[in-house]
Amino acid sequence: MLKESICHYPYGSYAYPIGEDKLFIQLRAKKGDLDKVNVIYDGRFRDWDNNQPRYFAEMKKYSSDHLFDYFKAEIKYSKKKFKYYFLLDDGEEQLYYCDYGFYKDLIDHNGCFQYTYICEKDYFDTPDWVKNAVFYQIFPERFCNGDSNLNPDNLTEWNQNPESNSLYGGDLRGIINKLDYLAKLGIDAIYLTPIFESSSNHKYDIIDYMKVDPNFGDLETCKELVDKAHELGIKIVFDGVFNHTSDKFFAFQDILEKGKDSEYKDWYYLDDFPVKEKPKIEYKVVERVLKDIDRLDISSHEEFMGQIFNELEIDQDEDKKYILKLAEYIIQDKVQGGNLFKLDFWKLWKKGAEDQDLAEIIYPNYETFGNGVWRMPKLKTANPEVRNYILDIARYWIEEVGIDGWRLDVADEIDHYFWREFRNVVKQANPEAYIVGEVWSDASSWLDGDQFDGVMNYLFSTAVWDFFCRKNISVNTFEDRLSKVRTKYKIPAQEASLNLLGSHDTERVLTIASGDKTRQKLAAAFQMTYLGVPMIYYGDEVGMAGGSDPDCRRGMLWDENKQDKQLLKWYKKLISIRKDNPALRTGDFELVDKDVMEKIYSFTRKKGNNQLLVIFNNNNLMAELEFDLNKLNIKADSFEELISEEDYKVKNDKININIKGYSVNILKARL
């Protein structure tokens, strides 16, 4: 028994309440090391010196990765005050394990693990509607143009591929006009990327949080959207961009005007004064300078001035200084054998992250979203004035307009203290409001029940992309990565996190799958049957493709002659199956098999009498499979395959399945 691998803590994802008097308990051990684990428990104030504990539960091995096995149990005690230890058995020896360590015979009860009390406010409660929903993400500027009177200038043709600054004229009226389409698809909730006033097409650089962007509509149109969506049983979740603002936001503009005398100087992270504002110069001018330095083999300041600078159309003195400083540095680097002049603008920008001298020229002297993004200065949420301002915004849109929650942009760059305040304010405004954070990596520290209900589950996304779409990982690696989420996130957070296959920040799922719709269909089937809340990125259901931003933000494909009707039918079928089977929404998950050679991944989802066996064949060959219902702990006479509606008979407590290559079977037990 490898003691160093055995781990339990009486908190976090290893011990937490799942009911008024019930705990979820988890223990980790070396993979394959333990045959059996029991948790032995009783009340904290029982006379442990003179009485043996009265209760025990055998723990179930429910998940494994390439290093560890994870065991779980649910224990219940009416007085809510728990004291417990473990009995570990590896087939050769038995050891007791407690907070003091390991014991062969008698255990020191003073060293038992303790969950001192299940406090009412510590219970992780997430909205039921979220766990039962299918979400749909909309990028408003690209979804539907419903009011041509709001069209911006220089409109791009709807079916033309976008550039970074393209404007298509999508608006809130367009979304209202398409609510029936979403209802027929089976959508229960819409996540809208930002709709507040902004100078960009994506609206993540917000000028006014209290105003709908004029190109999208107004407050009354926004209320109409929410009300009509609610009439159809569809919730609306807004995008909260509270990490940063636009540089045109009133507070930042005040700083630019008044400098150190601005009352808002502590709203941002400023290095010094005066604030170095973004040059008005277009990045294409910088790219021209780089190319001309290379093309004309410029090696001195005099050559640059005579052959390049005077040909540039630059009006502002600040922009001229910027170009001169940048050119001087690039030429100096070239003379010394460097190759900065061979980079395009965006690669040069990234280079600034590792070149401090270059950074001082091209980056602003204040903290921003991302890496030196001038137009998005970072807010200082540690400042009580900033916190109160944002909290008022969060409360306003829930109470005034009736939105159903917030998706939080760049959530992992804002302090936990603020998010705890945010949760209190939002849940006071509406206890059923949904709070979901954008966190691309392990989000455990935001998912203890005091901050977010869930996250955009990119750990799920990347695993599905790599296994089904790119086909560049084994089924074992696939399960390892999914297991990480199942063992690190508490169950309520898993059930309330958004499982996405694409977004405005990624390539589209069809593009990730190299245009192979069979792979996309498998990924979508997994999304609809696995733990968590499925979220469809607008247009994926009709076969839209798109590379990285801005290509993933094309205009929605409304031409029915160009839509993939079979793919749309597939999505509708999967959504219908999910809605008809509560086990697929909030049921228990148990891995059944993962076959490396045949690339089979199968699992059960169970909730009461609703019991399903789901099988994925990620191989081009048919697989002949047999499942023992005793091992599945299912008693049934037959199964219905819910996609094909084919019946499968049970013989001698076994079911035999021939599953085609690159396909899925969703089998529902007839009890």
SVG drawing of the C-alpha trace seen along z (x, -y; Angstrom):
<svg xmlns="http://www.w3.org/2000/svg" viewBox="-46 -68 71 85">
<polyline fill="none" stroke="black" stroke-width="0.4" points="0.0,0.0 1.6,-3.3 0.7,-5.5 2.1,-8.6 -0.6,-8.5 -3.5,-8.3 -5.2,-11.6 -8.3,-13.0 -9.2,-16.4 -12.4,-17.2 -13.2,-20.1 -13.2,-21.1 -14.1,-18.5 -13.1,-15.7 -15.9,-16.4 -18.9,-18.7 -22.6,-18.7 -25.1,-17.4 -28.1,-17.6 -29.2,-19.0 -27.6,-16.0 -25.6,-14.3 -22.0,-14.5 -20.2,-13.5 -16.8,-11.9 -14.0,-11.3 -10.6,-9.5 -7.7,-9.3 -5.3,-6.3 -2.6,-5.0 -4.2,-3.5 -4.9,0.2 -3.6,0.1 -6.8,0.6 -9.3,3.4 -11.8,2.0 -12.3,-1.2 -14.8,-1.8 -15.6,-5.0 -16.5,-4.5 -18.3,-7.4 -20.6,-8.6 -21.4,-11.9 -18.6,-14.1 -19.8,-14.2 -20.4,-10.5 -18.3,-8.9 -15.7,-7.5 -13.4,-6.2 -15.9,-3.8 -18.1,-3.1 -17.4,-2.0 -18.8,-4.1 -22.2,-2.8 -22.1,-3.5 -20.0,-2.7 -20.3,-2.9 -18.4,-1.0 -16.8,-3.5 -17.2,-3.0 -14.3,-3.5 -16.0,-5.9 -13.2,-7.5 -9.5,-7.0 -6.8,-8.8 -3.3,-7.6 -2.0,-7.9 -4.9,-7.6 -8.2,-5.9 -10.9,-8.0 -13.4,-6.5 -16.7,-8.1 -19.5,-7.6 -22.4,-9.5 -22.8,-9.4 -25.7,-10.7 -26.1,-11.7 -29.2,-13.5 -27.3,-15.8 -25.0,-17.1 -21.8,-16.8 -19.5,-14.1 -16.4,-12.3 -14.9,-9.6 -11.9,-7.6 -11.2,-5.1 -10.4,-1.4 -8.2,-0.6 -7.7,2.9 -5.2,3.7 -5.8,7.5 -2.7,8.1 -3.0,5.7 -5.6,3.5 -4.8,0.0 -6.9,-2.6 -6.4,-6.1 -7.3,-9.3 -6.0,-12.9 -3.1,-11.7 -2.0,-9.2 -2.1,-5.4 -2.7,-2.7 -2.6,1.1 -4.8,1.9 -6.2,-0.7 -6.9,-4.2 -6.6,-7.4 -10.1,-8.8 -8.8,-12.3 -7.2,-12.2 -10.3,-11.3 -11.4,-13.5 -14.2,-15.9 -16.8,-17.8 -17.8,-19.9 -21.3,-20.9 -23.3,-21.2 -24.2,-24.9 -27.1,-26.1 -25.1,-28.7 -22.4,-26.2 -24.7,-24.1 -23.8,-24.6 -27.2,-25.3 -27.4,-26.0 -30.6,-26.9 -32.6,-23.8 -33.5,-25.4 -29.8,-25.6 -29.2,-21.9 -32.2,-21.1 -31.5,-23.6 -29.9,-23.5 -28.1,-26.8 -27.6,-28.7 -24.8,-31.3 -25.6,-34.4 -23.1,-37.0 -25.7,-39.7 -24.0,-41.6 -23.9,-38.5 -27.2,-36.7 -30.0,-38.6 -30.6,-42.1 -34.1,-42.8 -34.2,-46.6 -32.4,-48.2 -32.9,-51.7 -30.2,-50.8 -27.7,-49.8 -24.2,-51.3 -22.3,-52.8 -20.1,-50.7 -22.2,-47.6 -20.6,-44.3 -22.6,-42.0 -24.3,-39.3 -22.7,-36.3 -19.3,-37.9 -16.5,-36.5 -15.7,-39.0 -12.6,-41.0 -11.8,-42.2 -13.8,-45.5 -16.6,-44.2 -20.2,-45.3 -23.2,-43.3 -26.1,-45.0 -27.3,-42.2 -29.5,-43.6 -31.9,-42.7 -35.0,-42.9 -33.3,-40.2 -33.1,-38.0 -36.7,-38.6 -37.7,-37.7 -35.9,-34.3 -37.1,-33.3 -39.6,-30.8 -36.7,-29.2 -34.8,-28.7 -37.9,-27.4 -38.5,-24.8 -34.8,-23.8 -35.4,-23.1 -33.4,-25.9 -34.1,-26.8 -31.6,-29.6 -29.7,-32.2 -26.3,-33.5 -25.8,-36.9 -22.3,-38.3 -22.2,-42.0 -25.1,-44.3 -24.0,-47.5 -22.7,-50.6 -19.4,-50.1 -17.4,-51.3 -16.5,-47.7 -18.5,-45.0 -17.9,-42.5 -18.8,-45.0 -16.2,-43.7 -14.9,-47.3 -17.9,-48.9 -18.5,-52.6 -21.7,-52.6 -23.0,-49.6 -26.4,-51.2 -27.2,-51.7 -28.0,-49.2 -25.7,-49.8 -27.6,-52.1 -26.8,-49.7 -28.6,-46.9 -31.7,-48.8 -32.7,-50.4 -33.9,-49.6 -37.5,-49.0 -36.4,-46.6 -34.2,-44.8 -37.1,-44.4 -39.3,-43.1 -36.6,-40.5 -36.5,-39.3 -40.3,-39.2 -41.0,-37.4 -38.2,-34.9 -39.7,-34.2 -43.2,-33.7 -41.5,-30.8 -39.8,-29.4 -36.4,-30.7 -34.1,-32.4 -31.7,-35.2 -28.1,-35.5 -26.1,-38.6 -22.3,-38.9 -20.7,-40.8 -17.4,-42.5 -16.2,-43.7 -12.5,-43.0 -12.0,-46.0 -13.8,-48.9 -13.4,-50.8 -10.8,-53.6 -13.8,-55.8 -15.5,-54.9 -16.3,-58.0 -13.8,-57.2 -10.9,-56.6 -11.7,-59.7 -11.6,-61.7 -8.2,-60.4 -6.9,-61.3 -8.3,-64.8 -7.2,-65.5 -4.3,-63.1 -3.3,-62.9 -6.2,-65.2 -8.9,-62.8 -11.2,-61.4 -11.1,-58.1 -7.3,-57.6 -7.6,-54.7 -10.2,-52.9 -7.4,-51.5 -3.9,-50.1 -1.8,-53.0 2.0,-52.9 2.6,-56.7 1.3,-59.9 0.6,-61.1 -1.3,-58.1 0.1,-56.9 -3.1,-56.6 -3.4,-54.4 -2.1,-55.9 -4.8,-56.7 -2.6,-55.1 -3.9,-52.0 -2.0,-48.8 -1.7,-48.6 0.5,-51.6 2.9,-49.8 2.8,-46.7 3.7,-49.0 6.7,-50.4 7.9,-46.9 7.6,-45.7 9.3,-48.8 12.2,-48.5 12.7,-45.0 12.0,-45.8 14.2,-48.8 16.9,-47.3 16.8,-50.4 19.7,-50.4 19.7,-54.0 17.4,-56.7 18.3,-59.0 17.3,-56.3 14.0,-55.8 13.2,-59.4 14.0,-60.0 12.5,-56.8 9.6,-55.9 8.5,-58.3 7.7,-61.3 5.5,-59.0 3.3,-58.0 0.0,-59.8 0.2,-60.5 -1.5,-63.6 -1.2,-63.4 2.1,-64.3 1.7,-61.5 1.4,-59.0 4.5,-60.4 6.5,-60.0 5.2,-56.5 6.3,-55.5 9.7,-57.1 10.4,-55.4 9.3,-52.0 11.2,-52.4 14.4,-53.4 14.2,-50.3 13.4,-48.0 16.3,-49.4 18.7,-49.1 17.6,-45.5 18.1,-44.8 21.6,-46.3 22.5,-44.0 21.2,-41.0 17.7,-40.8 14.6,-39.9 11.8,-42.1 11.3,-43.7 10.2,-40.4 7.3,-40.1 3.7,-41.2 2.1,-43.6 0.4,-41.0 3.6,-38.9 5.5,-42.1 2.9,-42.9 3.2,-39.5 7.0,-39.9 6.6,-42.8 5.7,-40.4 9.3,-39.1 11.1,-42.3 10.9,-45.0 12.4,-47.7 10.0,-47.0 7.1,-46.8 7.9,-50.4 7.4,-51.6 4.3,-49.8 2.4,-49.0 0.4,-51.4 1.5,-52.4 -1.5,-50.9 -2.7,-47.3 -5.2,-46.1 -7.2,-43.1 -4.9,-40.6 -1.5,-41.8 -1.3,-45.6 -4.7,-46.1 -4.9,-49.9 -8.6,-50.2 -9.4,-47.9 -7.9,-49.3 -8.2,-46.9 -10.5,-47.9 -9.3,-47.8 -12.0,-45.8 -10.1,-46.0 -11.3,-49.6 -14.7,-49.8 -16.0,-52.5 -15.4,-50.2 -17.0,-47.2 -20.1,-49.2 -20.4,-50.6 -20.3,-47.1 -22.6,-45.5 -25.2,-48.2 -25.0,-47.3 -25.4,-43.6 -28.4,-44.3 -30.0,-46.8 -30.3,-44.5 -31.8,-41.6 -34.3,-43.8 -35.1,-46.3 -35.0,-44.1 -35.5,-40.7 -32.4,-38.9 -31.8,-35.5 -28.1,-35.6 -24.6,-36.7 -21.8,-35.1 -18.6,-36.7 -15.8,-37.6 -12.2,-37.1 -13.5,-35.9 -10.2,-34.4 -8.4,-37.8 -10.8,-39.3 -10.3,-38.7 -12.3,-36.1 -13.4,-38.6 -15.3,-40.6 -17.0,-37.5 -18.3,-36.6 -19.8,-40.0 -21.1,-39.7 -22.9,-36.4 -24.5,-37.8 -25.9,-40.8 -27.1,-38.7 -28.7,-36.0 -30.5,-38.6 -31.9,-40.2 -33.0,-36.8 -32.1,-33.6 -32.6,-31.6 -30.2,-33.8 -27.3,-31.9 -23.7,-32.9 -21.2,-31.3 -17.5,-32.3 -15.2,-32.3 -12.3,-30.1 -10.3,-28.1 -8.3,-26.0 -9.0,-24.3 -11.7,-26.4 -12.0,-24.6 -11.2,-27.7 -14.3,-29.5 -16.6,-26.6 -17.0,-26.1 -20.5,-27.5 -19.6,-31.0 -18.8,-32.5 -20.0,-30.9 -22.6,-28.3 -20.5,-26.9 -18.0,-27.8 -17.6,-27.7 -16.2,-24.1 -13.3,-24.4 -11.6,-21.4 -14.6,-19.4 -14.3,-21.2 -10.6,-20.5 -11.0,-16.9 -13.9,-16.4 -12.1,-18.4 -9.0,-16.2 -10.9,-12.8 -13.8,-13.2 -12.8,-16.1 -9.1,-16.0 -8.8,-12.3 -5.3,-12.9 -5.7,-11.4 -6.5,-7.9 -9.6,-6.9 -7.5,-6.6 -6.2,-10.2 -9.8,-11.3 -11.1,-9.7 -8.1,-11.0 -9.0,-14.6 -12.7,-14.1 -11.9,-12.4 -10.0,-15.5 -13.2,-17.6 -15.3,-14.9 -13.0,-14.6 -12.0,-18.3 -15.4,-20.0 -18.2,-19.5 -21.3,-17.8 -23.5,-20.9 -20.8,-22.8 -20.4,-19.9 -24.2,-19.9 -24.3,-23.7 -21.3,-24.2 -21.6,-25.0 -20.3,-22.2 -19.4,-24.0 -18.0,-22.8 -17.2,-26.3 -17.6,-30.0 -16.8,-33.4 -13.2,-32.8 -12.5,-29.5 -12.7,-27.9 -16.0,-26.4 -16.5,-22.7 -16.9,-21.8 -13.6,-23.5 -11.9,-21.8 -13.2,-18.5 -11.6,-19.4 -15.1,-19.8 -16.1,-16.2 -19.7,-16.4 -19.7,-12.8 -17.1,-13.9 -19.2,-16.9 -22.3,-14.8 -20.4,-12.5 -19.1,-15.5 -22.6,-16.9 -24.0,-13.6 -21.4,-13.4 -22.2,-17.0 -25.9,-16.1 -25.4,-12.9 -22.5,-13.7 -22.5,-15.5 -23.2,-19.2 -25.2,-21.8 -24.8,-21.7 -24.3,-25.0 -24.6,-25.4 -22.8,-28.2 -25.1,-29.9 -25.1,-28.2 -23.2,-25.1 -26.6,-23.2 -26.8,-24.1 -23.2,-23.3 -21.5,-26.7 -17.7,-26.6 -15.2,-29.2 -11.6,-29.5 -10.2,-31.6 -11.5,-35.1 -12.9,-36.9 -13.7,-34.0 -15.7,-32.2 -18.0,-35.2 -19.6,-35.0 -23.2,-36.1 -25.7,-33.4 -26.7,-31.1 -30.4,-31.7 -30.6,-30.6 -32.4,-27.3 -31.0,-26.1 -27.5,-26.4 -28.3,-25.0 -27.4,-21.4 -30.9,-20.1 -29.7,-16.6 -27.3,-18.1 -30.1,-20.4 -32.4,-17.3 -29.6,-15.5 -29.3,-18.4 -33.1,-18.5 -33.2,-14.7 -30.4,-14.9 -32.0,-17.8 -35.4,-16.0 -33.7,-12.8 -32.1,-14.9 -35.3,-16.6 -37.2,-13.3 -34.7,-11.7 -33.9,-13.3 -31.0,-11.0 -29.1,-12.8 -29.6,-16.1 -29.1,-15.4 -28.5,-11.6 -25.5,-9.8 -22.7,-9.1 -20.7,-5.9 -18.0,-4.9 -18.6,-1.4 -15.8,-0.7 -13.0,-2.4 -11.4,-0.2 -8.1,-1.6 -7.9,0.7 -11.5,0.3 -11.9,-3.3 -15.1,-2.5 -16.2,-4.8 -19.4,-3.8 -21.1,-4.9 -24.5,-4.8 -26.7,-7.7 -29.2,-6.9 -31.9,-8.7 -34.5,-6.5 -36.2,-4.3 -34.7,-6.4 -31.6,-4.4 -29.5,-4.7 -26.5,-3.0 -24.6,-5.3 -21.9,-3.9 -19.6,-5.8 -17.6,-4.1 -14.9,-6.5 -13.4,-4.0 -14.3,-3.4 -15.0,0.4 -18.1,2.0 -17.7,3.3 -19.4,6.3 -20.0,5.6 -21.6,7.4 -22.7,5.9 -23.5,7.7 -26.5,6.0 -25.5,7.3 -22.3,5.3 -24.3,2.3 -26.7,2.7 -29.6,2.5 -32.6,4.9 -34.4,4.8 -36.0,7.1 -35.1,4.9 -33.6,1.7 -34.7,-0.9 -32.1,-2.7 -33.4,-6.2 -31.9,-7.5 -32.9,-4.6 -35.8,-3.5 -34.5,0.1 -35.3,2.7 -32.6,4.8 -33.6,7.9 -31.9,9.0 -30.8,12.7 -29.3,14.2 -28.8,10.8 -26.7,9.7 -27.2,7.4 -25.3,7.7 -24.8,4.6 -23.2,4.3 -22.4,0.7 -21.3,-0.8 -18.1,-2.7 -18.1,-6.4 -21.5,-6.2 -23.3,-6.4 -26.0,-4.3 -28.2,-5.7 -30.0,-2.7 -32.8,-3.2 -33.7,-0.4 -37.2,0.9 -37.7,1.8"/>
</svg>
